Amino acid sequence: MQLLDFIRRSIRTVWALRLLLMMRDSPCRIWSVGELVGELRASEAVVSGALIGFEHDGLVARTDGGGFRFAAKGASLDELCDALAEAYRERPVAVINAITWPEDQIHSLAEAIRFRDRPR
């Protein structure tokens, strides 16, 4: 349930999911908002809103030059991002449903796809 809680708390849209996973795949890269908008083909408002949320949640860091880079604060957040990437690779529809379904349907979804903590 830890992964599902993370998704519900920090990944508010499918655009945000794609943004976080893209930034995670290039952790040393510093991205401008414009570059992220271009890569995702999303609006600046969508990208900026997701970045604000990620910065607040400790998933990205803003650089002195105004760019952003993936920077999960702490091993547990980094592990959750790894688990999110793996879950999205294995069951993309289930992850998207976890983002988009109403809260009252999430428990049923979790049971159906068995989001659970993985042994490390």
Secondary structure, 3 states (H helix, E strand, C coil): CHHHHHHHHHCCCHHHHHHHHHHHHCCCCCECHHHHHHHHCCCHHHHHHHHHHHHHCCCEEECCCCCEEECCCCHHHHHHHHHHHHHHHHCHHHHHHHHHCCHHHHHHHHHHHCCCCCCC
